[in-house]
Amino acid sequence: MAAHGRRLDIGGLAFRAIESQRPAGSTAPAAVLIHGIGASHRYLARLHEALNADTAVVSIDLPGFGGLPKPAGDIGIPKMSAALGEVIAALGHEQVVLVGHSMGAQWAIETAVQRPERVSMVVAIGPVADDRHRTPLSQARALALDTLGETPSINAIVFTDYLRCGAPWYQTQLRHMLAYPTEDKAAALMTPLLVMRGGRDPVAGRDWCRRIAARTPVARFVEIPGGHHVVQQSSPRAVASAILIHATRLWSRR
């Protein structure tokens, strides 16, 4: 279905929402997709399309990313997520499945902790920061290794989005990303969590992802065989299928 973009300004922060309407007859909760550090909605496009076959989907570009204006000051994860919660409320959906990739998983988890009434399930794809990679150098090495397994088209999207983001804003958010206690915050979730990774992801390791799921009150772990870090773009149908199946299963266990 056709997607429509609009800008939303919340407390001086500029967001962009790319929205696709719910298919006729669908009753599944809307999905809201959150990109990772340096990126934009562009590497979520194929997952957006796959999910839209079954439900309404909104891809969000966060302030300072995807060509949006950089905030005037430093914006940490709690403040960004508070504004993101306001964006989700403005979308008009009663509750959403909040899907975050990489650092987007941190923003998604924090938003759900702050606004549990707005989130029916959190999906953390390739969540960071794996405790094997909690320095800038280690993160850079893992990302460089990942590029060897991604397709040229995926690498092109990621690299051009990184250039649009720019080093200063990337470095500012990297500091917050490495300091954020993802595993502790996941343990505080009141909503179900689906942790997902590509089977060959060098950024978010299997043991790390399993530990996040194990600490969360209601959670499942899924691995997409052969996928790398940007598995939502390389294997969108498999990722979408897992999200839709587990949204029903996890919710029924609450």
N, C-alpha and C positions, 0 to 999 in steps of 0.2 A: 504494500500500500504506500501511497505517497507520504513523504515526510515533510514536515513544515518546521522551520526554525524561528525562534523568537528570543529576544534578549530580556533577561530579568535582572533588575538592579536591587540588591538587598543590602542595606546598610553601607552603601558606597562600594559594594563589590559587584562586578558584572559577571553574570552567568549567561550561558546560552543553552536553550532547550530545543533539541531536535525531536519532534513528536510524530508518532504514527498512531493512527486511531485503532481502536479495538475492532477486530473482524466481527462480522455479523454472527450472532449466536454464542460468542465467547463469554464465559463467566470467570476465566482465570484472572488473578490479580495482575495489575499493570506491572511492568518491569521498568526499573530506572537504572541506567548503566552509567558507571563512573569510571573514567579513564585513570591511568596512573601518572606518575611524575613525568613531566616533559611532553606528554602525549595529548591527544584530543579524541573527539568522538570518531575520528576517521578510522582508527584501528579497532573500533567496535562495530563498524558498519555491517559486516556480514552477520554477526551475532544479532544485531538489531533487526535485520531482515528476517533471520530465521525465527526469532521469537515472535515477530509480528504476524506470523502465520497463525498464531494461537491467541495472542493477547495484545493489548496496547503497550507500546514501548516508547520510552523517552531516553535519549542519550544526552548527557549533560557535559558541557565544557565548563571547567572551573575557571575562576579569575586568574589571569596571567597566562593561561594556556589556550591553544587553538586560535591565537591572534587576538584574544581579548585583552583589554587594558590591564596592566599590572597594578595591584593594590599599592596605595601610597606608603604603607608600612608593612612590617613583618606580620604574616598571618599564619599562626600555628594551626595544628589539626583541630583542636577543640573549637576555635573561632570559625574556621572554614566550615566545619561540620554543622555548627549552629546555624550559619547562613544557608547551608545546603538543606537543612531541615525546613527552613522557611520556603525555599524553592519548591521542595516536595509538596509542602502544604498548598502552595499556590497552583500546583498542577491540576488539582481538582479530583484526584483519586483518593478514595477513602483510605486504602492501605496499598503499599507497593512491595514488590520483591526488589530489594536493593542489591545490585550486582556491582562489585568493585573489582578492578583488575590491578594487581601489583600494589602501588601506594593507594590506588582507589579503594582497595580492600580496607585500608586503615580509615579513610574518610567514611566508608560505608559502615564499618563497625562502630565508629564513634558517633555517627548520626543515629544509628539504631539504639545505642546506649542512652543518648540524650532524648530521643523521640520514639520510644518503643511503640507508642500508639499509632505511628504512621507506617511502621515496617512490619510486614507479615513474615519475612524471611530475609536473611542476609546471605549473599553468595560471595565468597572470597576466592577469586581466581588468581593463582600465583601470588599468594599474599607475602608481603615483606614486613619486617626485614628478618630473614632467616638468620639465626644466631651464628651461622658460619660466615655471614657477610655483613657485619655491622661496622664496617669502616668504608670510607669512600673508595679506597683502592680495591677492596674486596668486591664491592658492588660493581665497580667498573670492569673488573676481570670477569665476573659472572655474566654481565650484560654483553661483553665482547664475545665470550664463548657462545652465548645464545644466538648472536647474529649469524654464526656459522651454520646453524640449523634452521633458521627462518628462511622463508622465500625472499627473493629479491624485491617483490612488491611490498611485502611487510616491512622489510628493512628500509625501503624508500619512504614509506609513510612515517615510520618512527624517526628516521634521521631528519626529515624535513620538519616534523613537528618539534623536535629538539632544537633545531635552528630557530624556529619561530618563538619558542619559549625563551631562549637566551640563557647564557651561563649564570648571570647573577640570580635570576629568579629560580633557576634549577638548583643552584647551590643552597639557596635559602630553604627551599622545600626539602632538599636532601638531608639537611641537618635535622629537621623535624621528623622525617621519615625514619632515620636511624635511631632516634631517641624514643620513638613512640612504642610503648609496651603492648604490642599487638596481642600477645598471648594472654596477658592480664586483662586487657579490655574485652577480649572474646569471652573470658570466663565470667564477665559481668553481664553478658547479654541476656535479655529477657525474651528474645526472639530466637527461633531456630537458625542454625548456621549450616550452610553447605560449603565445605572447603574443597576446592578443585585445583588440580595442577595437570600440566602435560607430563607424560611419563618421562620425557627427556629434558625437563626444565632445569637448567643449572642455577637459576636464581632462587626458586622456592623448592627446597628439597623435600623428598618424601617424608623423612622422619620429622622435619619441622612442621609440615602440614598435618601429619597425624597427631602431633602433640597439641596443636591448636584445637583440633576437633575434640581431642580427649579431654581438654580442660573446659569445654563449653557444655552447659547443661543439656542442650538438645542439639546434636550435630551429627553430620555424616561427612565422610571423606570419599571423594571420587577422583580417579586418575584417568586421563584420556590417553590411551596408548599412542606412543610415537609423537605426541605433541611437545612443543617447546614452550617458552614463556608466553608467547602471544597466541596461545592455543585457541582463544575465542575467535581469532581471525583466520587461523589455518584450519580449524575443525569446528566451524560454527554450528553445524547441525548436531554434532555429538554433544557439544556444550549446551545448546538450547534444550535438547532432549533431557539431559541430566537435570537441568534447572527445573523444567516443568514437572518431571516425575517426582523429584525430591521435594518440590514445593508442596505437593499433595501429601507425601509420606511424612515429612517433618511436621507439617501443620497438624496432621491427625494425631501426633503423639503428644501435643501440648496438653 
